[in-house]
Each structure stands twice: as structure tokens, then as C-alpha cells.
Amino acid sequence: MGSEQNYTPHFLAGGGEMGELIRHHDWRGTPLGQAEHWPSALKIAMRLMLTSR
């Protein structure tokens, strides 16, 4: 399971400090669940925000 924790979905790449916080948060314990299973619209929105200035 350790390798799963190090996996970063491509849509969460970038974003500076906020991106780093999002990537290192344990989403499994939240209502959203693991980032890989988020709805497509949320993944797209996150990617847009993390790659915007």
C-alpha cells in the first residue's frame, strides 16, 4: 500500500504550495474518497485551478 500513497494522479500535478498540500492530503478519510475515484468534472476543475496563474 505504500506505493499507492506515493502515486500522484496526473490531474493533481502542478499548483505550487497549494498543489503540494492537495497531493499530500489523505483524501481516503473524506467524503470525496481517493482522488483517482473523484468525478470527472472535479478532476477537470482541479487541473484547471492547479495550472492557472
Predicted model as a PDB file, atoms N, CA, C, CB and O in Angstrom, pLDDT in the B-factor column:
MODEL        1                                                                  
ATOM      1  N   MET A   1       0.830  -1.208   0.000  1.00 44.00           N  
ATOM      2  CA  MET A   1       0.000   0.000   0.000  1.00 44.00           C  
ATOM      3  C   MET A   1       0.861   1.254   0.000  1.00 44.00           C  
ATOM      4  CB  MET A   1      -0.937   0.008   1.213  1.00 44.00           C  
ATOM      5  O   MET A   1       0.377   2.315  -0.394  1.00 44.00           O  
ATOM      6  N   GLY A   2       2.115   1.177   0.424  1.00 45.00           N  
ATOM      7  CA  GLY A   2       2.987   2.335   0.458  1.00 45.00           C  
ATOM      8  C   GLY A   2       3.165   2.979  -0.890  1.00 45.00           C  
ATOM      9  O   GLY A   2       3.242   4.204  -0.984  1.00 45.00           O  
ATOM     10  N   SER A   3       3.233   2.166  -1.961  1.00 45.00           N  
ATOM     11  CA  SER A   3       3.395   2.736  -3.295  1.00 45.00           C  
ATOM     12  C   SER A   3       2.155   3.495  -3.732  1.00 45.00           C  
ATOM     13  CB  SER A   3       3.712   1.643  -4.300  1.00 45.00           C  
ATOM     14  O   SER A   3       2.258   4.456  -4.495  1.00 45.00           O  
ATOM     15  N   GLU A   4       0.977   3.078  -3.259  1.00 51.00           N  
ATOM     16  CA  GLU A   4      -0.253   3.793  -3.586  1.00 51.00           C  
ATOM     17  C   GLU A   4      -0.229   5.209  -3.020  1.00 51.00           C  
ATOM     18  CB  GLU A   4      -1.470   3.031  -3.052  1.00 51.00           C  
ATOM     19  O   GLU A   4      -0.705   6.146  -3.662  1.00 51.00           O  
ATOM     20  N   GLN A   5       0.322   5.363  -1.825  1.00 54.00           N  
ATOM     21  CA  GLN A   5       0.353   6.678  -1.206  1.00 54.00           C  
ATOM     22  C   GLN A   5       1.275   7.627  -1.969  1.00 54.00           C  
ATOM     23  CB  GLN A   5       0.798   6.565   0.248  1.00 54.00           C  
ATOM     24  O   GLN A   5       1.068   8.840  -1.936  1.00 54.00           O  
ATOM     25  N   ASN A   6       2.289   7.096  -2.657  1.00 63.00           N  
ATOM     26  CA  ASN A   6       3.220   7.928  -3.403  1.00 63.00           C  
ATOM     27  C   ASN A   6       2.722   8.244  -4.803  1.00 63.00           C  
ATOM     28  CB  ASN A   6       4.560   7.254  -3.482  1.00 63.00           C  
ATOM     29  O   ASN A   6       3.298   9.093  -5.482  1.00 63.00           O  
ATOM     30  N   TYR A   7       1.673   7.585  -5.242  1.00 72.00           N  
ATOM     31  CA  TYR A   7       1.123   7.814  -6.565  1.00 72.00           C  
ATOM     32  C   TYR A   7       0.389   9.143  -6.609  1.00 72.00           C  
ATOM     33  CB  TYR A   7       0.188   6.672  -6.964  1.00 72.00           C  
ATOM     34  O   TYR A   7      -0.438   9.431  -5.743  1.00 72.00           O  
ATOM     35  N   THR A   8       0.690   9.957  -7.619  1.00 80.00           N  
ATOM     36  CA  THR A   8       0.009  11.234  -7.798  1.00 80.00           C  
ATOM     37  C   THR A   8      -0.744  11.203  -9.117  1.00 80.00           C  
ATOM     38  CB  THR A   8       1.013  12.421  -7.760  1.00 80.00           C  
ATOM     39  O   THR A   8      -0.122  11.067 -10.170  1.00 80.00           O  
ATOM     40  N   PRO A   9      -2.068  11.325  -9.090  1.00 88.00           N  
ATOM     41  CA  PRO A   9      -2.820  11.383 -10.342  1.00 88.00           C  
ATOM     42  C   PRO A   9      -2.362  12.575 -11.180  1.00 88.00           C  
ATOM     43  CB  PRO A   9      -4.336  11.472 -10.064  1.00 88.00           C  
ATOM     44  O   PRO A   9      -2.047  13.632 -10.633  1.00 88.00           O  
ATOM     45  N   HIS A  10      -2.324  12.411 -12.493  1.00 90.00           N  
ATOM     46  CA  HIS A  10      -1.824  13.472 -13.379  1.00 90.00           C  
ATOM     47  C   HIS A  10      -2.596  14.779 -13.234  1.00 90.00           C  
ATOM     48  CB  HIS A  10      -1.888  13.012 -14.818  1.00 90.00           C  
ATOM     49  O   HIS A  10      -2.019  15.852 -13.409  1.00 90.00           O  
ATOM     50  N   PHE A  11      -3.879  14.711 -12.920  1.00 92.00           N  
ATOM     51  CA  PHE A  11      -4.676  15.943 -12.827  1.00 92.00           C  
ATOM     52  C   PHE A  11      -4.338  16.772 -11.590  1.00 92.00           C  
ATOM     53  CB  PHE A  11      -6.155  15.602 -12.816  1.00 92.00           C  
ATOM     54  O   PHE A  11      -4.795  17.909 -11.474  1.00 92.00           O  
ATOM     55  N   LEU A  12      -3.545  16.226 -10.663  1.00 92.00           N  
ATOM     56  CA  LEU A  12      -3.144  16.980  -9.476  1.00 92.00           C  
ATOM     57  C   LEU A  12      -1.713  17.519  -9.581  1.00 92.00           C  
ATOM     58  CB  LEU A  12      -3.271  16.103  -8.243  1.00 92.00           C  
ATOM     59  O   LEU A  12      -1.167  18.017  -8.597  1.00 92.00           O  
ATOM     60  N   ALA A  13      -1.112  17.424 -10.756  1.00 90.00           N  
ATOM     61  CA  ALA A  13       0.258  17.916 -10.939  1.00 90.00           C  
ATOM     62  C   ALA A  13       0.259  19.442 -10.967  1.00 90.00           C  
ATOM     63  CB  ALA A  13       0.880  17.349 -12.245  1.00 90.00           C  
ATOM     64  O   ALA A  13      -0.708  20.061 -11.411  1.00 90.00           O  
ATOM     65  N   GLY A  14       1.335  20.038 -10.496  1.00 90.00           N  
ATOM     66  CA  GLY A  14       1.480  21.496 -10.513  1.00 90.00           C  
ATOM     67  C   GLY A  14       0.809  22.141  -9.318  1.00 90.00           C  
ATOM     68  O   GLY A  14       0.454  21.466  -8.351  1.00 90.00           O  
ATOM     69  N   GLY A  15       0.640  23.441  -9.391  1.00 91.00           N  
ATOM     70  CA  GLY A  15      -0.098  24.155  -8.364  1.00 91.00           C  
ATOM     71  C   GLY A  15       0.707  24.719  -7.219  1.00 91.00           C  
ATOM     72  O   GLY A  15       0.137  25.239  -6.259  1.00 91.00           O  
ATOM     73  N   GLY A  16       2.019  24.628  -7.299  1.00 92.00           N  
ATOM     74  CA  GLY A  16       2.842  25.214  -6.246  1.00 92.00           C  
ATOM     75  C   GLY A  16       2.534  24.658  -4.876  1.00 92.00           C  
ATOM     76  O   GLY A  16       2.317  23.457  -4.711  1.00 92.00           O  
ATOM     77  N   GLU A  17       2.516  25.552  -3.882  1.00 93.00           N  
ATOM     78  CA  GLU A  17       2.306  25.137  -2.496  1.00 93.00           C  
ATOM     79  C   GLU A  17       0.931  24.506  -2.292  1.00 93.00           C  
ATOM     80  CB  GLU A  17       2.469  26.329  -1.563  1.00 93.00           C  
ATOM     81  O   GLU A  17       0.815  23.503  -1.588  1.00 93.00           O  
ATOM     82  N   MET A  18      -0.106  25.073  -2.892  1.00 92.00           N  
ATOM     83  CA  MET A  18      -1.450  24.518  -2.727  1.00 92.00           C  
ATOM     84  C   MET A  18      -1.539  23.137  -3.368  1.00 92.00           C  
ATOM     85  CB  MET A  18      -2.507  25.459  -3.339  1.00 92.00           C  
ATOM     86  O   MET A  18      -2.150  22.228  -2.808  1.00 92.00           O  
ATOM     87  N   GLY A  19      -0.936  22.981  -4.529  1.00 92.00           N  
ATOM     88  CA  GLY A  19      -0.909  21.676  -5.177  1.00 92.00           C  
ATOM     89  C   GLY A  19      -0.222  20.640  -4.304  1.00 92.00           C  
ATOM     90  O   GLY A  19      -0.666  19.496  -4.209  1.00 92.00           O  
ATOM     91  N   GLU A  20       0.861  21.055  -3.673  1.00 93.00           N  
ATOM     92  CA  GLU A  20       1.597  20.162  -2.769  1.00 93.00           C  
ATOM     93  C   GLU A  20       0.712  19.739  -1.596  1.00 93.00           C  
ATOM     94  CB  GLU A  20       2.881  20.853  -2.249  1.00 93.00           C  
ATOM     95  O   GLU A  20       0.705  18.568  -1.215  1.00 93.00           O  
ATOM     96  N   LEU A  21      -0.025  20.679  -1.030  1.00 94.00           N  
ATOM     97  CA  LEU A  21      -0.927  20.357   0.083  1.00 94.00           C  
ATOM     98  C   LEU A  21      -2.030  19.392  -0.361  1.00 94.00           C  
ATOM     99  CB  LEU A  21      -1.552  21.644   0.656  1.00 94.00           C  
ATOM    100  O   LEU A  21      -2.361  18.447   0.355  1.00 94.00           O  
ATOM    101  N   ILE A  22      -2.586  19.634  -1.529  1.00 94.00           N  
ATOM    102  CA  ILE A  22      -3.651  18.775  -2.047  1.00 94.00           C  
ATOM    103  C   ILE A  22      -3.122  17.369  -2.301  1.00 94.00           C  
ATOM    104  CB  ILE A  22      -4.244  19.365  -3.342  1.00 94.00           C  
ATOM    105  O   ILE A  22      -3.776  16.387  -1.950  1.00 94.00           O  
ATOM    106  N   ARG A  23      -1.950  17.266  -2.904  1.00 92.00           N  
ATOM    107  CA  ARG A  23      -1.372  15.958  -3.210  1.00 92.00           C  
ATOM    108  C   ARG A  23      -1.041  15.154  -1.959  1.00 92.00           C  
ATOM    109  CB  ARG A  23      -0.124  16.130  -4.043  1.00 92.00           C  
ATOM    110  O   ARG A  23      -1.150  13.927  -1.967  1.00 92.00           O  
ATOM    111  N   HIS A  24      -0.640  15.824  -0.890  1.00 92.00           N  
ATOM    112  CA  HIS A  24      -0.228  15.105   0.308  1.00 92.00           C  
ATOM    113  C   HIS A  24      -1.351  14.883   1.324  1.00 92.00           C  
ATOM    114  CB  HIS A  24       0.885  15.844   0.963  1.00 92.00           C  
ATOM    115  O   HIS A  24      -1.143  14.230   2.346  1.00 92.00           O  
ATOM    116  N   HIS A  25      -2.524  15.420   1.047  1.00 94.00           N  
ATOM    117  CA  HIS A  25      -3.664  15.204   1.942  1.00 94.00           C  
ATOM    118  C   HIS A  25      -4.174  13.770   1.775  1.00 94.00           C  
ATOM    119  CB  HIS A  25      -4.804  16.234   1.651  1.00 94.00           C  
ATOM    120  O   HIS A  25      -4.226  13.261   0.655  1.00 94.00           O  
ATOM    121  N   ASP A  26      -4.547  13.121   2.868  1.00 93.00           N  
ATOM    122  CA  ASP A  26      -5.105  11.769   2.800  1.00 93.00           C  
ATOM    123  C   ASP A  26      -6.604  11.882   2.529  1.00 93.00           C  
ATOM    124  CB  ASP A  26      -4.830  10.969   4.127  1.00 93.00           C  
ATOM    125  O   ASP A  26      -7.398  12.016   3.461  1.00 93.00           O  
ATOM    126  N   TRP A  27      -6.984  11.829   1.276  1.00 94.00           N  
ATOM    127  CA  TRP A  27      -8.375  12.005   0.865  1.00 94.00           C  
ATOM    128  C   TRP A  27      -9.230  10.784   1.166  1.00 94.00           C  
ATOM    129  CB  TRP A  27      -8.443  12.317  -0.609  1.00 94.00           C  
ATOM    130  O   TRP A  27     -10.457  10.862   1.109  1.00 94.00           O  
ATOM    131  N   ARG A  28      -8.603   9.659   1.484  1.00 93.00           N  
ATOM    132  CA  ARG A  28      -9.371   8.429   1.738  1.00 93.00           C  
ATOM    133  C   ARG A  28     -10.333   8.572   2.897  1.00 93.00           C  
ATOM    134  CB  ARG A  28      -8.435   7.276   2.010  1.00 93.00           C  
ATOM    135  O   ARG A  28     -11.377   7.921   2.910  1.00 93.00           O  
ATOM    136  N   GLY A  29     -10.012   9.404   3.869  1.00 93.00           N  
ATOM    137  CA  GLY A  29     -10.862   9.572   5.042  1.00 93.00           C  
ATOM    138  C   GLY A  29     -11.902  10.670   4.894  1.00 93.00           C  
ATOM    139  O   GLY A  29     -12.540  11.052   5.875  1.00 93.00           O  
ATOM    140  N   THR A  30     -12.082  11.182   3.689  1.00 96.00           N  
ATOM    141  CA  THR A  30     -13.044  12.263   3.451  1.00 96.00           C  
ATOM    142  C   THR A  30     -14.211  11.748   2.610  1.00 96.00           C  
ATOM    143  CB  THR A  30     -12.357  13.465   2.747  1.00 96.00           C  
ATOM    144  O   THR A  30     -14.113  10.679   2.007  1.00 96.00           O  
ATOM    145  N   PRO A  31     -15.313  12.498   2.564  1.00 96.00           N  
ATOM    146  CA  PRO A  31     -16.441  12.091   1.709  1.00 96.00           C  
ATOM    147  C   PRO A  31     -16.067  11.989   0.226  1.00 96.00           C  
ATOM    148  CB  PRO A  31     -17.584  13.076   1.871  1.00 96.00           C  
ATOM    149  O   PRO A  31     -16.711  11.254  -0.522  1.00 96.00           O  
ATOM    150  N   LEU A  32     -15.027  12.725  -0.206  1.00 95.00           N  
ATOM    151  CA  LEU A  32     -14.597  12.635  -1.606  1.00 95.00           C  
ATOM    152  C   LEU A  32     -13.912  11.321  -1.925  1.00 95.00           C  
ATOM    153  CB  LEU A  32     -13.669  13.774  -1.936  1.00 95.00           C  
ATOM    154  O   LEU A  32     -13.976  10.839  -3.056  1.00 95.00           O  
ATOM    155  N   GLY A  33     -13.263  10.744  -0.940  1.00 95.00           N  
ATOM    156  CA  GLY A  33     -12.539   9.497  -1.167  1.00 95.00           C  
ATOM    157  C   GLY A  33     -11.252   9.727  -1.946  1.00 95.00           C  
ATOM    158  O   GLY A  33     -10.817  10.865  -2.121  1.00 95.00           O  
ATOM    159  N   GLN A  34     -10.648   8.639  -2.411  1.00 93.00           N  
ATOM    160  CA  GLN A  34      -9.383   8.714  -3.130  1.00 93.00           C  
ATOM    161  C   GLN A  34      -9.533   9.558  -4.393  1.00 93.00           C  
ATOM    162  CB  GLN A  34      -8.883   7.307  -3.484  1.00 93.00           C  
ATOM    163  O   GLN A  34     -10.541   9.482  -5.096  1.00 93.00           O  
ATOM    164  N   ALA A  35      -8.520  10.353  -4.660  1.00 93.00           N  
ATOM    165  CA  ALA A  35      -8.566  11.270  -5.801  1.00 93.00           C  
ATOM    166  C   ALA A  35      -8.797  10.547  -7.124  1.00 93.00           C  
ATOM    167  CB  ALA A  35      -7.281  12.063  -5.877  1.00 93.00           C  
ATOM    168  O   ALA A  35      -9.444  11.092  -8.017  1.00 93.00           O  
ATOM    169  N   GLU A  36      -8.282   9.339  -7.260  1.00 92.00           N  
ATOM    170  CA  GLU A  36      -8.453   8.581  -8.502  1.00 92.00           C  
ATOM    171  C   GLU A  36      -9.918   8.297  -8.807  1.00 92.00           C  
ATOM    172  CB  GLU A  36      -7.688   7.275  -8.424  1.00 92.00           C  
ATOM    173  O   GLU A  36     -10.279   8.051  -9.958  1.00 92.00           O  
ATOM    174  N   HIS A  37     -10.759   8.330  -7.780  1.00 94.00           N  
ATOM    175  CA  HIS A  37     -12.176   7.986  -7.941  1.00 94.00           C  
ATOM    176  C   HIS A  37     -13.084   9.220  -7.949  1.00 94.00           C  
ATOM    177  CB  HIS A  37     -12.608   7.044  -6.826  1.00 94.00           C  
ATOM    178  O   HIS A  37     -14.308   9.089  -7.949  1.00 94.00           O  
ATOM    179  N   TRP A  38     -12.492  10.410  -7.956  1.00 96.00           N  
ATOM    180  CA  TRP A  38     -13.304  11.629  -7.996  1.00 96.00           C  
ATOM    181  C   TRP A  38     -14.042  11.707  -9.327  1.00 96.00           C  
ATOM    182  CB  TRP A  38     -12.423  12.891  -7.787  1.00 96.00           C  
ATOM    183  O   TRP A  38     -13.594  11.135 -10.321  1.00 96.00           O  
ATOM    184  N   PRO A  39     -15.180  12.420  -9.350  1.00 96.00           N  
ATOM    185  CA  PRO A  39     -15.920  12.611 -10.603  1.00 96.00           C  
ATOM    186  C   PRO A  39     -15.067  13.370 -11.626  1.00 96.00           C  
ATOM    187  CB  PRO A  39     -17.242  13.373 -10.339  1.00 96.00           C  
ATOM    188  O   PRO A  39     -14.223  14.187 -11.258  1.00 96.00           O  
ATOM    189  N   SER A  40     -15.295  13.095 -12.888  1.00 96.00           N  
ATOM    190  CA  SER A  40     -14.534  13.730 -13.971  1.00 96.00           C  
ATOM    191  C   SER A  40     -14.577  15.248 -13.891  1.00 96.00           C  
ATOM    192  CB  SER A  40     -15.066  13.277 -15.319  1.00 96.00           C  
ATOM    193  O   SER A  40     -13.560  15.907 -14.103  1.00 96.00           O  
ATOM    194  N   ALA A  41     -15.734  15.807 -13.589  1.00 97.00           N  
ATOM    195  CA  ALA A  41     -15.866  17.266 -13.521  1.00 97.00           C  
ATOM    196  C   ALA A  41     -14.961  17.850 -12.434  1.00 97.00           C  
ATOM    197  CB  ALA A  41     -17.330  17.659 -13.257  1.00 97.00           C  
ATOM    198  O   ALA A  41     -14.380  18.918 -12.627  1.00 97.00           O  
ATOM    199  N   LEU A  42     -14.837  17.175 -11.314  1.00 96.00           N  
ATOM    200  CA  LEU A  42     -13.970  17.639 -10.234  1.00 96.00           C  
ATOM    201  C   LEU A  42     -12.505  17.533 -10.646  1.00 96.00           C  
ATOM    202  CB  LEU A  42     -14.224  16.831  -8.948  1.00 96.00           C  
ATOM    203  O   LEU A  42     -11.715  18.434 -10.367  1.00 96.00           O  
ATOM    204  N   LYS A  43     -12.143  16.444 -11.303  1.00 95.00           N  
ATOM    205  CA  LYS A  43     -10.769  16.288 -11.783  1.00 95.00           C  
ATOM    206  C   LYS A  43     -10.400  17.404 -12.753  1.00 95.00           C  
ATOM    207  CB  LYS A  43     -10.588  14.924 -12.460  1.00 95.00           C  
ATOM    208  O   LYS A  43      -9.308  17.967 -12.674  1.00 95.00           O  
ATOM    209  N   ILE A  44     -11.307  17.719 -13.660  1.00 96.00           N  
ATOM    210  CA  ILE A  44     -11.057  18.787 -14.634  1.00 96.00           C  
ATOM    211  C   ILE A  44     -10.927  20.130 -13.924  1.00 96.00           C  
ATOM    212  CB  ILE A  44     -12.190  18.845 -15.685  1.00 96.00           C  
ATOM    213  O   ILE A  44     -10.023  20.906 -14.234  1.00 96.00           O  
ATOM    214  N   ALA A  45     -11.810  20.411 -12.984  1.00 96.00           N  
ATOM    215  CA  ALA A  45     -11.755  21.678 -12.244  1.00 96.00           C  
ATOM    216  C   ALA A  45     -10.448  21.799 -11.461  1.00 96.00           C  
ATOM    217  CB  ALA A  45     -12.956  21.794 -11.286  1.00 96.00           C  
ATOM    218  O   ALA A  45      -9.830  22.863 -11.442  1.00 96.00           O  
ATOM    219  N   MET A  46     -10.032  20.718 -10.821  1.00 95.00           N  
ATOM    220  CA  MET A  46      -8.769  20.745 -10.064  1.00 95.00           C  
ATOM    221  C   MET A  46      -7.594  21.004 -10.988  1.00 95.00           C  
ATOM    222  CB  MET A  46      -8.558  19.421  -9.308  1.00 95.00           C  
ATOM    223  O   MET A  46      -6.711  21.798 -10.663  1.00 95.00           O  
ATOM    224  N   ARG A  47      -7.577  20.346 -12.130  1.00 94.00           N  
ATOM    225  CA  ARG A  47      -6.480  20.534 -13.093  1.00 94.00           C  
ATOM    226  C   ARG A  47      -6.435  21.980 -13.572  1.00 94.00           C  
ATOM    227  CB  ARG A  47      -6.641  19.579 -14.301  1.00 94.00           C  
ATOM    228  O   ARG A  47      -5.357  22.567 -13.668  1.00 94.00           O  
ATOM    229  N   LEU A  48      -7.591  22.555 -13.871  1.00 95.00           N  
ATOM    230  CA  LEU A  48      -7.654  23.952 -14.320  1.00 95.00           C  
ATOM    231  C   LEU A  48      -7.126  24.904 -13.241  1.00 95.00           C  
ATOM    232  CB  LEU A  48      -9.102  24.330 -14.693  1.00 95.00           C  
ATOM    233  O   LEU A  48      -6.357  25.820 -13.529  1.00 95.00           O  
ATOM    234  N   MET A  49      -7.546  24.674 -12.012  1.00 94.00           N  
ATOM    235  CA  MET A  49      -7.101  25.554 -10.925  1.00 94.00           C  
ATOM    236  C   MET A  49      -5.603  25.416 -10.649  1.00 94.00           C  
ATOM    237  CB  MET A  49      -7.886  25.250  -9.652  1.00 94.00           C  
ATOM    238  O   MET A  49      -4.919  26.412 -10.413  1.00 94.00           O  
ATOM    239  N   LEU A  50      -5.098  24.190 -10.679  1.00 93.00           N  
ATOM    240  CA  LEU A  50      -3.693  23.969 -10.341  1.00 93.00           C  
ATOM    241  C   LEU A  50      -2.732  24.425 -11.433  1.00 93.00           C  
ATOM    242  CB  LEU A  50      -3.464  22.513 -10.055  1.00 93.00           C  
ATOM    243  O   LEU A  50      -1.549  24.644 -11.171  1.00 93.00           O  
ATOM    244  N   THR A  51      -3.235  24.568 -12.650  1.00 92.00           N  
ATOM    245  CA  THR A  51      -2.355  25.010 -13.740  1.00 92.00           C  
ATOM    246  C   THR A  51      -2.575  26.476 -14.112  1.00 92.00           C  
ATOM    247  CB  THR A  51      -2.571  24.138 -14.965  1.00 92.00           C  
ATOM    248  O   THR A  51      -1.921  26.995 -15.016  1.00 92.00           O  
ATOM    249  N   SER A  52      -3.497  27.142 -13.415  1.00 90.00           N  
ATOM    250  CA  SER A  52      -3.750  28.572 -13.670  1.00 90.00           C  
ATOM    251  C   SER A  52      -2.839  29.434 -12.825  1.00 90.00           C  
ATOM    252  CB  SER A  52      -5.220  28.928 -13.386  1.00 90.00           C  
ATOM    253  O   SER A  52      -2.411  29.031 -11.744  1.00 90.00           O  
ATOM    254  N   ARG A  53      -2.549  30.602 -13.312  1.00 84.00           N  
ATOM    255  CA  ARG A  53      -1.733  31.533 -12.538  1.00 84.00           C  
ATOM    256  C   ARG A  53      -2.623  32.225 -11.567  1.00 84.00           C  
ATOM    257  CB  ARG A  53      -1.002  32.551 -13.434  1.00 84.00           C  
ATOM    258  O   ARG A  53      -2.160  33.065 -10.795  1.00 84.00           O  
TER     259      ARG A  53                                                      
ENDMDL                                                                          
END                                                                             
